[in-house]
């Protein structure tokens, strides 16, 4: 990857209305060599990627994933749907804005449920 945008997500699957949606067994490493790309929306000048995993769904589950690397994500896992379950993952590093977070979605503000 050359000159990544700081909003680049590792995996974005906010499938909001699917039931029993699963994001499982992925290896997501936040690493690259070279310079960061220009992002006019990032006034803070943060050197980070966007979300590690953006998931959703009704009764959604994020499980068995390995997420991390030498460059930070803004959040490790986020969801626009309520109560996305996060269980049995390996996380390395910290999210600059927090490890887990809800975000605005079609039905309001999402949330994470740690199992």
C-alpha positions in Angstrom: 0.0 0.0 0.0 1.4 3.4 -0.9 0.2 6.6 0.8 -2.9 5.2 2.6 -5.7 7.6 3.6 -6.1 7.7 7.4 -9.7 6.7 6.9 -8.8 3.3 5.3 -10.7 0.5 7.0 -9.3 -3.0 7.3 -12.7 -4.6 7.0 -16.0 -2.8 6.6 -19.2 -5.0 6.6 -22.0 -3.0 8.3 -24.7 -5.3 7.0 -27.3 -3.6 9.1 -30.4 -5.7 8.6 -29.1 -9.2 8.1 -29.8 -11.5 11.1 -27.1 -13.6 12.7 -24.3 -11.9 10.7 -20.8 -13.1 11.4 -17.3 -11.7 10.9 -15.0 -14.6 11.9 -11.4 -15.8 11.6 -9.8 -12.9 9.8 -6.2 -11.6 10.1 -6.0 -7.8 9.8 -2.6 -6.2 10.2 -2.2 -2.4 10.1 1.2 -2.1 8.5 2.7 -0.4 5.5 5.9 1.2 4.5 6.1 4.7 3.0 4.4 8.0 3.7 0.8 8.6 4.8 -1.5 10.0 2.2 -3.1 13.4 2.4 -6.5 13.6 4.1 -8.1 17.1 4.3 -10.7 15.9 6.7 -8.2 14.8 9.4 -7.5 18.2 10.9 -5.9 16.5 14.0 -3.1 15.2 11.8 -3.4 11.7 13.2 -1.2 9.0 11.8 -3.6 6.0 11.9 -6.0 3.9 9.9 -9.8 4.0 10.1 -11.7 1.1 11.8 -10.1 -2.3 12.2 -13.5 -4.0 11.8 -16.8 -2.2 11.1 -19.6 -4.8 11.6 -23.3 -4.7 12.0 -26.4 -6.9 11.6 -29.1 -8.0 14.0 -27.5 -10.5 16.5 -24.1 -9.8 14.8 -20.9 -11.4 16.0 -17.2 -10.6 15.6 -15.2 -13.6 16.7 -11.9 -15.4 16.2 -10.2 -12.4 14.4 -6.6 -11.2 14.9 -6.4 -7.4 14.7 -3.4 -5.1 15.2 0.0 -4.1 13.9 2.5 -1.3 14.2 0.1 1.4 12.9 -3.0 2.2 15.0 -6.6 2.1 14.0 -9.0 4.8 15.2 -11.1 2.0 16.7 -10.5 -1.8 16.7 -14.2 -2.7 16.3 -17.2 -0.4 15.7 -20.8 -0.9 14.8 -23.7 1.2 13.5 -26.2 -1.4 15.0 -27.0 -2.0 18.6 -25.3 -4.8 20.6 -22.7 -6.2 18.1 -21.2 -9.1 20.1 -17.4 -9.2 20.2 -15.9 -12.4 21.6 -12.8 -14.5 21.3 -10.6 -12.2 19.2 -6.9 -11.3 19.6 -6.3 -7.5 19.6 -2.8 -6.0 19.5 -2.4 -2.3 20.1 -5.0 0.2 21.1 -7.6 2.2 19.1 -6.7 6.0 19.2 -10.4 6.8 19.9 -10.9 3.7 22.1 -10.9 0.0 21.3 -14.6 -0.5 20.8 -17.3 2.0 19.9 -20.8 2.5 18.4 -21.3 4.8 15.5 -24.3 6.5 13.9 -26.4 4.2 11.8 -29.8 3.9 10.1 -31.6 2.9 13.4 -29.8 5.3 15.7 -26.4 4.9 17.4 -24.8 1.5 17.5 -23.1 -0.3 20.4 -20.6 -3.1 21.2 -21.4 -6.0 23.6 -18.2 -7.7 24.9 -18.9 -11.3 25.6 
